[in-house]
């Protein structure tokens, strides 16, 4: 059982890294309050929104797998 969870955790972490790398650069600057240029965007649309939602879902799965592996191991 722990072998399946470990492999799932590794796959999830690899996918999470890939999805984070695919996200647009400079997004963190708008979160800190400093805008880049005159057009500060507050909405995500299209592929950017999909990547954001996939990142959140993979993060939740990663934490759940890590907790399950901790509790069983």
Backbone as CSV, one residue per row, in Angstrom:
resi,resn,N_x,N_y,N_z,CA_x,CA_y,CA_z,C_x,C_y,C_z
1,UNK,0.828,-1.200,0.000,0.000,0.000,0.000,0.868,1.259,0.000
2,UNK,1.920,1.240,0.806,2.784,2.423,0.843,3.566,2.583,-0.455
3,UNK,3.821,1.475,-1.154,4.511,1.581,-2.445,3.643,2.313,-3.465
4,UNK,2.366,2.020,-3.479,1.437,2.689,-4.395,1.347,4.176,-4.050
5,UNK,1.275,4.481,-2.758,1.204,5.887,-2.345,2.492,6.630,-2.683
6,UNK,3.626,5.974,-2.521,4.904,6.608,-2.830,5.028,6.910,-4.317
7,UNK,4.657,5.952,-5.148,4.708,6.171,-6.595,3.721,7.266,-6.996
8,UNK,2.541,7.260,-6.418,1.545,8.298,-6.708,2.047,9.672,-6.285
9,UNK,2.730,9.736,-5.157,3.283,10.992,-4.673,4.376,11.498,-5.608
10,UNK,5.212,10.606,-6.092,6.264,11.005,-7.028,5.691,11.508,-8.346
11,UNK,4.691,10.823,-8.861,4.055,11.246,-10.110,3.363,12.590,-9.928
12,UNK,2.665,12.747,-8.812,1.974,14.004,-8.533,2.963,15.158,-8.401
13,UNK,4.079,14.911,-7.724,5.063,15.978,-7.561,5.695,16.360,-8.894
14,UNK,5.962,15.385,-9.760,6.518,15.690,-11.078,5.522,16.500,-11.909
15,UNK,4.256,16.115,-11.884,3.230,16.855,-12.616,3.070,18.276,-12.069
16,UNK,3.162,18.411,-10.757,3.037,19.725,-10.131,4.178,20.644,-10.558
17,UNK,5.382,20.114,-10.613,6.526,20.914,-11.061,6.344,21.344,-12.507
18,UNK,5.898,20.429,-13.362,5.696,20.752,-14.778,4.624,21.822,-14.946
19,UNK,3.517,21.700,-14.224,2.425,22.675,-14.332,2.868,24.040,-13.814
20,UNK,3.654,24.069,-12.751,4.133,25.349,-12.221,5.077,26.013,-13.208
21,UNK,5.926,25.228,-13.867,6.843,25.794,-14.849,6.082,26.349,-16.054
22,UNK,4.965,25.725,-16.411,4.181,26.173,-17.566,3.410,27.466,-17.324
23,UNK,3.247,27.862,-16.073,2.469,29.063,-15.782,3.216,30.311,-16.238
24,UNK,2.469,31.367,-16.587,3.100,32.598,-17.074,4.012,33.220,-16.028
25,UNK,5.090,33.814,-16.500,6.050,34.441,-15.586,5.563,35.824,-15.185
26,UNK,6.029,36.289,-14.029,5.682,37.621,-13.568,4.374,37.692,-12.815
27,UNK,3.700,36.577,-12.641,2.413,36.581,-11.948,2.583,36.919,-10.469
28,UNK,3.690,36.516,-9.867,3.901,36.749,-8.439,4.083,38.226,-8.138
29,UNK,4.509,39.015,-9.117,4.682,40.436,-8.876,3.358,41.130,-8.611
30,UNK,2.306,40.692,-9.288,1.011,41.320,-9.075,0.418,40.943,-7.725
31,UNK,0.851,39.828,-7.170,0.339,39.418,-5.870,0.975,40.209,-4.732
32,UNK,2.175,40.761,-4.956,2.851,41.496,-3.899,2.457,42.963,-3.864
33,UNK,1.661,43.401,-4.821,1.200,44.778,-4.818,1.924,45.668,-5.801
34,UNK,3.016,45.199,-6.375,3.702,45.997,-7.375,3.249,45.548,-8.743
35,UNK,2.733,46.494,-9.510,2.205,46.122,-10.824,3.307,46.206,-11.868
36,UNK,3.215,45.350,-12.838,4.158,45.348,-13.950,3.508,46.111,-15.090
37,UNK,3.984,47.298,-15.359,3.383,48.100,-16.420,2.101,48.763,-15.953
38,UNK,1.370,49.291,-16.901,0.148,50.010,-16.540,-1.076,49.105,-16.519
39,UNK,-0.947,47.910,-17.073,-2.120,47.034,-17.140,-1.960,45.871,-16.175
40,UNK,-2.341,46.083,-14.938,-2.306,45.015,-13.935,-3.538,44.145,-14.126
41,UNK,-3.323,42.851,-14.332,-4.446,41.936,-14.577,-4.864,41.277,-13.281
42,UNK,-6.154,41.191,-13.072,-6.672,40.562,-11.873,-7.438,39.286,-12.192
43,UNK,-7.802,39.096,-13.443,-8.549,37.906,-13.835,-7.662,36.967,-14.637
44,UNK,-7.894,35.688,-14.430,-7.233,34.683,-15.246,-8.256,34.188,-16.260
45,UNK,-7.802,33.993,-17.492,-8.719,33.532,-18.531,-8.055,32.452,-19.356
46,UNK,-8.858,31.585,-19.911,-8.386,30.583,-20.855,-7.422,29.578,-20.253
47,UNK,-6.305,29.420,-20.922,-5.306,28.430,-20.505,-4.703,28.779,-19.148
48,UNK,-4.552,30.063,-18.874,-4.001,30.489,-17.591,-4.908,30.065,-16.436
49,UNK,-6.207,30.191,-16.613,-7.170,29.774,-15.598,-7.129,28.256,-15.410
50,UNK,-7.030,27.528,-16.527,-6.969,26.071,-16.451,-5.704,25.615,-15.722
51,UNK,-4.563,26.222,-16.023,-3.321,25.869,-15.330,-3.404,26.185,-13.842
52,UNK,-4.047,27.298,-13.512,-4.213,27.681,-12.109,-5.051,26.650,-11.354
53,UNK,-6.147,26.220,-11.963,-7.024,25.241,-11.312,-6.358,23.871,-11.205
54,UNK,-5.603,23.485,-12.239,-4.873,22.212,-12.176,-3.820,22.261,-11.088
55,UNK,-3.155,23.400,-10.926,-2.153,23.550,-9.875,-2.774,23.379,-8.497
56,UNK,-3.926,23.984,-8.284,-4.610,23.859,-6.998,-5.023,22.411,-6.753
57,UNK,-5.586,21.761,-7.761,-6.027,20.373,-7.606,-4.841,19.445,-7.323
58,UNK,-3.752,19.620,-8.064,-2.577,18.771,-7.825,-1.966,19.031,-6.444
59,UNK,-2.029,20.268,-5.986,-1.520,20.583,-4.648,-2.332,19.881,-3.572
60,UNK,-3.640,19.874,-3.729,-4.508,19.198,-2.763,-4.243,17.689,-2.780
61,UNK,-4.096,17.120,-3.972,-3.799,15.682,-4.082,-2.450,15.370,-3.456
62,UNK,-1.458,16.238,-3.694,-0.123,16.036,-3.134,-0.150,16.024,-1.605
63,UNK,-0.839,16.994,-1.027,-0.929,17.063,0.438,-1.675,15.852,0.991
64,UNK,-2.751,15.449,0.336,-3.510,14.284,0.792,-2.669,13.026,0.725
65,UNK,-1.924,12.849,-0.360,-1.054,11.671,-0.479,0.061,11.703,0.558
66,UNK,0.631,12.865,0.797,1.702,12.977,1.786,1.181,12.651,3.192
67,UNK,-0.007,13.149,3.519,-0.596,12.842,4.826,-0.929,11.359,4.959
68,UNK,-1.482,10.786,3.903,-1.804,9.357,3.929,-0.539,8.524,4.090
69,UNK,0.509,8.892,3.377,1.762,8.161,3.493,2.379,8.313,4.880
70,UNK,2.244,9.483,5.469,2.753,9.720,6.821,1.979,8.885,7.841
71,UNK,0.662,8.873,7.713,-0.159,8.150,8.684,-0.001,6.632,8.558
72,UNK,0.223,6.146,7.342,0.376,4.712,7.152,1.804,4.230,7.369
73,UNK,2.758,5.141,7.233,4.161,4.747,7.308,4.665,4.854,8.691
